[in-house]
Amino acid sequence: MENAELVFIPAPIIGHFASAVEVAKLLLERDKRLSITFLVMKSSLSTKIARSYNDSVIAACGRIRFIHLPEVELDPNLPSRFFISLIEAQKAHVKEEVSKLVIESESSPDSPRLAGFVLDMFSASIIDVANEFGVPSYIFFTSAAAFLGTTLYIQALHDEQKVDPTEFKNSDVELVMPCLASPFPAKVLPSSLLGKDLLPLFLPLIRRFREAKGIMVNTFYELESHAINSFSDGNYPPVYPVGPLLNLNGHEHDVVSDRKDIHRDIMQWLDHQPSSSVVYLCFGSMGSFGVEQVKEIACGLEQSGHRFLWSLRQPPPNGKLEAPSDYVNPAEVLPEGFLDRTSEIGKIIGWAPQVDILAHPSIGGFVSHCGWNSTLESIWFDVPMATWPLFAEQQFNAFLMIVEFGLAIEIQMNYRKEFNMDGGEIIRAEEIEKGVRCLMEIDIKKKEKLKEISEKSRKALMKDGSSSTWLDRVIQDMIDNMP
């Protein structure tokens, strides 16, 4: 059997990028015939971490390379079209780089042959380029299998039954969908499916999912058996649950940056805290709040009396499509005297080495934005979670964790905030205090349920585990469908 080359095209968001690299590493570990080339797009939302991540992966794992595509100019006045515009603008560069790979392959009998594209959910339109080369496309879906099912359900509802999902916004309609065991409040759908300006951008992407040869999902069967089983009626491409795909050596990719000392300081502080006593607050690589909300969080934490580690990030300038940054002086946005009053029980940080924090025995709870990677990490490390979603599909993930799985505490389920804008409703200190107390005093049944699913998450990727078996199947499918 000859060697095969896969071309990965991740979205330029660090969470999507990291899990794509993790699935690539697993594929390479499992089959020595495979090689992988990443075509990396640059954007204001990707960071230098991505480049250091690349370097460390190349050093640790052969048969993988990263090619950085040229930067493209996009209209800064159309942030809602950012990803769609970026992908469309990069199609010509993708075609050019893949043409070079094909020439390289044809010029040397030992070079691997192009076997297919693995596309991020946002990159689905690049199926057009794969078709030009006569190779199959696979989608790598970085969210929950239930969310994949929901997007396909909404697309079919729109196209086949002529239902306008934007009318669900702020409604009390409940959807009964094959991918969920529980009725779903339609107003919890992401803005991409509820917004009149966004829906026309995202529906064409979802339609393309159906053209893929297969869809790999960052989940595991034991967590989402109901959703996975709902895809078996023959109306969808094969769906492969291959997770949880976590970057468990996260801090190693920051060694080249200036974060070693910060990392050490955080871990030393945690070492001095009692077991399961600290609530960790982090709202993801893109999450931040305005000053009024920051003060309410601070008051809620102080009133709860619990120890805390809070990743507090400075929002980008209003309307700017950039990631948050670290405050030079957090005191200027916190209540007067807060840092002094809480110095014995709390620590304010900027960037957070999240995997190492969640793995630490002093952590007893996690107030999270419900990004899917963070959700899987909380399950993996058996850390109870309180939900505070911000944007994208995070409200849906909060619903999964609270209602469908019964694993999380609710601070909010349908809180919304545009990631590059100030504003959003203000959650008051009393509600935050109550949520933190409920989280840190979580009932024993929820704790036992989380522990059980945590153990299953670890077994899924072991030899003969469910995700391990699905991974073998997708590799076989890729080899069988080589042109």
N, C-alpha and C positions, 0 to 999 in steps of 0.2 A: 504493500500500500504506500502510495507516495505521500509526501508531506503536504500539509494544507495551511494556507495563510488566511486569517480572518482580519478584516478591517473594522476596527471599533470607532464609532463616532459619537462620543459622549457630549452631553450639553455642557456648556462652560459655567457650571455651578459646582462648587466644591463638593457638595453632598452627592450629586449625580456622578461626578467624576470619580470620587473615591470608591463608590460601590461598583462602578464599571471596572475599575482597576482590580478590585477584589474578585469579581467573577472571572476576569481574564486570568488572574493568577491561579484560580482553581482549575480552569480549563487546561492551562499549561501543565499544572501538576499531574492531572489525570491522564493526559495523552501526549506522549512525546512527539507525535507527528504534527502537532499544532504549533504554529507561530502566530503572533498577533502584532499588528501595527495599529497604534492609536493615532488618529488625526485630531489634533488638539486645536480648538478655536480659542482665540483670546477675546476676553471681554472685560468690561469694568467690574463684573461680578466675580470673575475668577481672580485668584491672588497668586503671589509668588510661592505659596504653599504648593500649588499644583506642579510647579517646575521642580521644587525640591522633592516632592512626592515621586515625580518621574525618575529623578536621578537615583533615589534609594531603591525603587522597584527594579530598575535596570541592573543595579549592583547586586540585588538579591535574587534576581530571577532572569535567566537567559531567555532567548527566543521572544523577546518583547522589545518594541522600540516605539518612541514617541516622535512624531513629526508635527511641528508647530506650523499651522496654516498662516498665511499672511493676514495681517489685521485688515478689517474692512471698515469703511466709513458708514455709519448709520445715522438716520435722522434723530437727533436727541429730543425732538418734540413729539415723538411717537413711542413713548416707553411701553405702551401696551402691546405694540407690535414687535418688541425687541427680539425675542427668540425666533419668531417666524421670519423676520427680516434678515437676521443674522444667518440662519440656516440657508435661506434662499441665496444670499450674497456669497455664501461659501461653496455652493454647488460646483462652480467652475473649478475652484481650487481643489476640491475633493476629487473631481474627475481627473485633473492634471496629475495629482499625486498617485492615484490608483493606476493610471496609465503607466507611470514610471515603475510601479511594482510589477505590473504585468510584463513590461519589457525586460525587467531584471529577471523575472521568473523564466521567460522564454529564452534568455541568453545563456542560462546555466541549468544544466540538467539536475543539479543538486538543490536548486532553489525551490521553496515551497510554491504550490500552485494556488491562485486565488480561489477560495472556497465560498466566501460569502461576506456580507456586511452584518455587523451587529450595531443597531441604531438605538440611541436614546429615544424615549417617547417623544421628545421635542424634535428629533431629527428624522421623523418618519418619512418626510417628503423626499429624503435622499434615496428612498426605494427606487426613484426614477433613475438615479445614477447606477445603482446596482443592476437594474434591468438592462441598461446600456451595455454593461459588461457581461450580461447573461448569467449572473450569479444570484442565489437566493438571499433574502434579507430576513434577519431575526430582530425582533424588538427586545430591548432590555428595559423592562418596566421597573422603575426605581421606587414605586409606591406599593400599597397593599394590593393583593389579588382582588379583594372586594371592591377597591376603587377602580381597578381595570374593568371589572364587570359592570360597575356603575356607569363609567364613561361610555361603554358599548351599549348599555341599556338606554341611556339618554339619547345617544346618536340614533338608535333604531326608533325610539319614541318620536324623535323629530322627523326623521326621514320617511318612516313607514306609516306612522299614525298622525303625522302633521301636528304634533303637540309642540307648542313653543315653551321650552323650559325656562325662559327668562320670566315667564309669568309666575313661576314658583317663588320668586324672590319675596320674602316677608310673608308668604302664605302659610296656612296651616295644613297644607296637603301632605299626606304621608304616602310614600311610594312603597309598594310591595315588589321587591326585585328578587330574581332567582339567586343573586350572589350574596344576599343577606338573609339571616334567619329572622331578624327583627324588622318591623315596619320602620321606614327611614323618613325623618322629617325633611322634605324637599328643600326647605330654606337653608339647610346645612350644606347643600352643594357648594362647591367652590365658585368663586366669582367668574372663573373662566367659562362656566356653564350657565351662570345666572345673568351675566352682563350682556346687554344688547350689543355693545361694541366688541366684546371678547368672544362670544359664542361663534360668530362667523369665522373667526381665526382658528378656533380649536376644533370645530367639527370636522374640517377636512383632514386634520391630523389623525383624529380618532378613526375616521373611515379607512385611512391607510393601514391601521393596525390589522385589519382583516385581510390585507394582501400579504402579510408576512408569512414566512414558512413556519415560524414558531415564535412564541413569546416567553422569554425567561422573566420570572418575577422574583424580586427580592423579598421572599417570604418563605415559610415552611408549612408543610401540609398540616401538622398537628395544631397550628395556630389558626389556619384558615381552611380547614377541610370543607366546610360548607361552600365557600366561594370557589375553591378549586374544583369540587365536584360539579358545580354549576356550568362549567365549560365543556363538559363531556358529551353534550348533545349533538355534536357534529357541526354546529353553526359557527364555530370559531377555529382559528388555527390552534395547534397544540399549545397548551400552557404548561410551562415547566417551573414549579416552585423550587428555586435553587439556593435559598437563603437559610439563615440570616447572614448576609454578606456585610461583615463589619471589619473596619480597619482597626484591629486590636493592638497594633503597634503605632497608634496615631502620633504620639509625641516624637517618634524617631524621625518623622518627616520634617520636624521643625528644628532639627539639630543644626542645620546650616544657617538658621535665622538667629535672632537675638533672644530666643525664648527659653533657653536652658535655665537661666537664673530664675525666671518667673515660675517655670515648672517646678523647680526644686523648692522654692519658697511656698508654693501652694501645697505640695505634698508634705512638707515638714509641718505646716500648720495643721493639716488633717491628721498627721501622726499623733498630735497632742490632744485630739478630741476623743471622747468616749465612743464606743461602738454604737453604730446606728443612731447617732445623736444629731447629725447635721442635715439640714435641708439644703439641697443644691438647687439654685435657680439659674437657668440658662435658656435663652430664647432663640438659639440657633445662630448660624453664621450670618444670617440676614436680619435678625430680630433686634429691635431697639424701641425705646419709648421716649416720648416728650417729657419735659421736666415735671409737669403736674402728676403724670402717672408714676414716675420714678419716686416722687415724694410719698405717694400713697402706698407703693410697695414697701418702701422703707418703714413707714409707720405700721403697716400690717405685720411686718417681720418683727419689729421691736415689741409690739403688743403681744405677739404669739409667745414670746419668751424662749423660742427655740434657737439653737445654734444654727448659723447659716453661712453658706458660701455662695455669693451672688456675682454672676458674670454680668456686669453692667456695661453696656456698650453705648457709644455716642452715635446718634443717628446721622446719616449723611445729610448734606444741605437739602432743604425741602425740594422735592421733585427730581433730585439727582439720582441717576441709576448707578449707585455705588453701594458697596458693603459698608456696614457700620465700622467705626474705629474705636480705639481705646481712649478713654478720657485721660488727659494729662493730670487733671485735679478733680476727681469725682466729688469732692466736698462741695463744689460750687452748684451741683444739681441735687444734693441731698439735704434733708432738713437740718437746720442749724444744730450742731452738737451731736448729731446722730453717730458719727464715727467714734467720738469719745465715749458716748453712752453704751455702745455695743462692742467696744474694743475687746472685751473679754470673751464674747460669744460669737462674734461675726467677723467675716472677712469679705471685703469688696475686691473683685478682680476684674480685669478686662477679658482678654482672650483666655479661654479655658481648655486645658488638655482633658477633654470630656471623658474619654475612655478610661484614663487613669483615675479620674475623680470617681466615676461610677463604680470602678473596681475596688475602691478603698473601703475598708470595713467601717469607717466612721460615718459613711453616708447612709442616712435612713430614709430619705425621700427626695424626689426630683420634681420640681415645678418646671414644666416643659411646654414649648410651643407646639409639640406633637408632630414635628417633622418625622418622616417615617424612619430615617436612620436612628434618630434619638429614641424613638419608640422601641425599635428592635434592641437598641443598647440597654434600655431600662429593663426589658424582658430578660436579655442575656445575663445581666448582672444582678437580676432579682432585686431591683430597686423600685419600690412603689412610686407611681407617678401621679401628679395632679395636673390637669389639663388647662392650658391657656393658649389656644391656637391663635395665630395671627393672620395668615394668608395662605395662598395656594390650596392644597387639599387638607390642610391641617385640621379644619373643623370636622371633616369626614373622619380623619384618624382619631380625633377626640371621641366622636360617636362610637367608633369601633371599640376603643379602649374602655369607655364607660358602659355602653349599652350591650354591644354585640359580644364582647369578651368578658365584661365584668371584672376588669383588672385595674381600673384607675378611679381616682377621686376627681370630682368635677369642681374646678374653680369657675371655668366658663367652658361652654361647648361651641357657641356660635359667635364669639368675639371676633371682630374683623378690623384689620388695619392695613392700609396700603403700605407695602414695604418701603417705598421711597417717599412717603408723605407723613407729616406729623398728623395728629388727630386720632380719630377713633374714640369710642366711648371710654369713659374713665371708670375703672374698677376701683371701688373704694377700699380703704384700709381694712374695714370691718370684714368685708367679704374675703379679702386676702388672708387676714388673720384666721378666719374660720377654716378656709381651705388648707392652710398650713397645719393647723391643729388636727384636722381630720386626717391629713396625709401622715403626719408623724405618730398618730394614734390609731392607725388603720386597723380594721377588725381582723381577727385571726383567720376567718374563712377566706377573705381576699388575699391575705398574706400566703396562705397555704396554696391557693389556686395559682398565684403568681410563681411560687417556688416550683410547682409542678410543671408549668409551661416553660419556665426558665430551663429546667433540666432537659425538657424535650427539645428546646432550641439548640442546645449543645449536642444532643445525640443526632440531630438531623443531618449534620455534616460529617459525622463519624462514618467509618466503614459500615456499609449496609444500612446507614440511616436514610430517611426518606429523601432528603435533598441530594444526598450523595447518589442515590439511585436515579433520580430525575436528571442529574447532571450527566450521568453516563448515557442516558437516553438522548439528551440533546446533542451530545458529541456524536453519537452514532448517527443521528439524523443529519447532522452537518456533513459527516463523511459520506453518507449514502447519497446526499443531494449535491455533491460536488459536480460541476459541469464536466 
